[in-house]
Amino acid sequence: MRSVRARAALGATLVVAVALVGAGLAVLLVLRANLIGQADLQAEVVAREVAGELATGTPYGEVELDDEEDHPVQVTDEEDRVVLVSKDLRAVTGTATSGVTPVPAPSVTASPSSGDDDDDGDDGGDTARPGRGQVSNDDPDFSDGTATVDRTTADYRFAAVEATTPDGVTLTVHAGAPLAAEQEAVGTVRGAMLTGLPVLLLVVAGVTWLVTRRALRPVEGIRREMAAITASEDLTRRVPEPDSRDEIAALARTTNETLTALEASVGRQRRFVADASHELRSPIASLRTQLEVAEAHPELLDLPGAVADTVRLQALAADLLLLARLDAGERPGGGTVELGALVREEVSQRAGDRIAVAVEAPEGEAFEVNGSRGQLARVVGNLLDNAQRHAGTSVAVSVAADGRGVRVEVRDDGDGVPEEERERIFERFVRLDDARSRDDGGAGLGLAIARDVAARHGGTLTVHRADGGGAAFLLRLPRRS
């Protein structure tokens, strides 16, 4: 039962079985009720015919009991004594008495009528008239029983109708209708259902198995290809996509999209490791060279250069650690940061910058956002460092409201960023000026870190051309909620 095909086939078979059994029972009950209703009608008609004859004063011996085999009749008086039975009726059950031998009873005689039997004032027999009895118009009582007619015993449906003779004697007429047709019809239908149900269930199970197998065949292809990709570690491979436009085709497309994203992620990680190793190798090699020279010739020790290389290694390690935390999905804290005060504080700590930074941040207005003060200070610092490297004579930073958010813009009057490079500069270890030295140009991680931090805070970081020339980096963050 671990197979989807088996579970689907079993489930469909069970559902169909329950539905067919329920429908079959309903059909049998309705069929039986209809047939019994017909038998009741036949029995009632015969009982009322006999009761009508008795009500008109017909003597017992002259009552017509036609079709005695199919409609046996038994008549009893008020004391449940049998006064009249069908000629060949030998035994009966389900009536007021099982006796079939008539007892002596007064003869039924007709009384003089005060008018014509077809008097227009007749009310249907509910009221006795002089010289005439009546037949009860109440619904007859029905019962199940058996009757033995000419040594043949069968099941019957009996209807009991009361009649009053002209002499005032109340009689009960029991007339039966055979249930053989009902039993035969119900038995035939039941047998057909019991014979056809297993066959139909086998057909349902087989069809469900085949249809499910055919529907899941692409899934097996996807599974085999994924197993091969896992074994070979070749992320360039893709799973087959069926031509259908169903859920399995959507699964295949999503799987290929996931593989594409995974391949790109692994490629970025590999490039990141290679670039990080390359960036770390230069300051480490420089620092080692200086230490080896100092060991052999202490008087030639370049202590400031060694310190500079150590600081660069420390900064690069801190950048790599921050990027690793961001890649791991680290979210900023839930604190509140006032960006105007943050920008002014960052600028005030940069007394040694090559170009003084002009600040445009109104002190009377609060520009509060949710997030990490340390990470947002890192973004502002990285943008200012980038502006200092590329500016000619001026660097400016402004803070202002931007709809429901806050915008921080850092501008310089340098050469700006070519339009086709405005997205690539946010990639890791990217430098547009390959000719400048690594010491002056940095490792190419500042803008990548700034954009990642902005995204973690629900904001964006873009670059465009400043009004006076140069580059303008625009940081947008949502206001504190």
Sequence and secondary structure as in RCSB ss.txt:
>XXXX:A:sequence
MRSVRARAALGATLVVAVALVGAGLAVLLVLRANLIGQADLQAEVVAREVAGELATGTPYGEVELDDEEDHPVQV
TDEEDRVVLVSKDLRAVTGTATSGVTPVPAPSVTASPSSGDDDDDGDDGGDTARPGRGQVSNDDPDFSDGTATVD
RTTADYRFAAVEATTPDGVTLTVHAGAPLAAEQEAVGTVRGAMLTGLPVLLLVVAGVTWLVTRRALRPVEGIRRE
MAAITASEDLTRRVPEPDSRDEIAALARTTNETLTALEASVGRQRRFVADASHELRSPIASLRTQLEVAEAHPEL
LDLPGAVADTVRLQALAADLLLLARLDAGERPGGGTVELGALVREEVSQRAGDRIAVAVEAPEGEAFEVNGSRGQ
LARVVGNLLDNAQRHAGTSVAVSVAADGRGVRVEVRDDGDGVPEEERERIFERFVRLDDARSRDDGGAGLGLAIA
RDVAARHGGTLTVHRADGGGAAFLLRLPRRS
>XXXX:A:secstr
  SHHHHHHHHHHHHHHHHHHHHHHHHHHHHHHHHHHHHHHHHHHHHHHHHHHHHTT  GGG    STTTS EEE
E TTS EEEE TTEEEE SSS    S            SS TT TT  SSSS BTTB EE  S  EEEEEEEEET
TEEEEEEEEEEEEE TTS EEEEEEEEE HHHHHHHHHHHHHHHHHHHHHHHHHHHHHHHHHHHHHHHHHHHHHH
HHHHHHHT TT      SS SHHHHHHHHHHHHHHHHHHHHHHHHHHHHHHHHHHHHHHHHHHHHHHHHHH GGG
  HHHHHHHHHHHHHHHHHHHHHHHHHTT    S EEEHHHHHHHHHHT TT SS EEEE  TTS  EEES HHH
HHHHHHHHHHHHHHH SS EEEEEEEETTEEEEEEEE SS   GGGTTGGGSTT  S TTS HHHH  S HHHHH
HHHHHHTT EEEEEE TTSSEEEEEEEEB  
